[in-house]
Amino acid sequence: MSYCDFALHEDFTNGISAGVSGSYVLSASPENGLVTLVRTLAGSPVVTLFRQTVDAIRRGNAQNRLELTCAGATLTATINGTTVGSVQDSTYGRGIMSMAFGALPGGAPTAEGRFDNLVITQR
């Protein structure tokens, strides 16, 4: 499966990131409504493709649905059915997919997250 032809979505509670080293990482924070898509190399952000605060993220411990869709060089982030960002980037045509959860720097010292309904669709 390549980055160019997949959709990754799941329901989550209180924060999520999708991606790994040498990847695209989509993160959303119910704490402040911030959604970010970055391109990484060796686990460190290299390029921020978009970063913005959105109303689509339900705050606090409410469940959210995060989706990252890649079609060719177009990466589209959707949260709770609302497209929150879309960019063109063809740097990575293939790689590993993963989901992660964690506390934000400067945020609460601990975090708890629950994943449900993970779906990966090859396009």
N, C-alpha and C positions, 0 to 999 in steps of 0.2 A: 504494500500500500504506500502511496506517496502523499506528501503534503498537498500535492496539486489536486487531488480528487478525493476528499473525505469531508465528512461532517462529524463532529464530536460534540455530544451534548449530554447533560445529566442534570438532575435536580440536586441542589446543594443548600446547605444551611450554614451561614456565617463565614463565607469566604472560600475562594478556590483559585488555583492557578493551573493552567494546562500547558505542558511543555517540558523540555529537558535541555541539556547542553547542546549547543549547535541547533537551536530550534526557534520556533515562535512561541512566546509565552503570553497567554492571555490571563489577566488577573482581574478580579472584581472584589471590591470591599464593601460589605453591607454597613461597615462602621461609618464610612464617609461618602459612599456612592461613587467612588473613583474606579474607573475601568481603564486598564492599560494593556496595550499590545506592544511587546518588544521583540526584537530579534536578538538572540543570544549567541555567544561563542564561548566555549569552555565554561559555561555556567554563569557568565557575567553579561549583563545587558550591553549590547553594542549600539543598537539603534532603537530609539523609541518611535514606533510607527504611529501610534496615537495614544493620548492620555487626556482623559476628560472626566468630569463629574457628570453623572447621568441620573435622571429621575427613575429610570427603569429598574434600578436595584432596590429591592425591598430592604428596609433597614432592620437592624437588630437581628433577632433569631428567626426571622421569617424565611421560608424556603424560597429559593431563587432557581431559575433554570438558565444555565449558561451554555451557549453553543458557539463553537468556532467552526466555520465552514471555509474550506479551501477549494476553489475551483480554478484550475490553471494558476495564474499568478495573483488571483484575487482572494484576499483573506477578509472574511466578514464575521464580525462579532455580533451576536444577538443575545439579549438578556430578557427573559420573560416575554418572548415574542416580539420585542422591539429591537430593530437594528440600531446598534449604538456606535458602530464604526465599520468602515470598509476601506481597505488600502490595496494597492498593487505592489507586490514584492515577489520576485522570483529567485531570491538568493538560495533558498533551500527547496529542492524539488522532491526530497525524500528524507526519511529519518524516523525516529522513535516518537511515539506519543505516550503521554502519561498525564495523570491528574495528581495534584498535590494540595495540601492545606497547611496553613500556618498563620502565625500572628504577624501583624505588620510592624516594621521598625517604628519605635516610638508609640506604639499602640498598647493594648492590653498585654501583660506579660505572658499570658497563657491564652490558648484558643481551643475551642472544641468544634469539630465539624462532622457532618454526616453526609455521606454520598448515597444516592439512590437513583435508580433508573438510568444507568450508564448505557448509552447507545453509541456505537461507532458504525457509520454507514459508508461503504465505499461508493463513490460517485462515478 
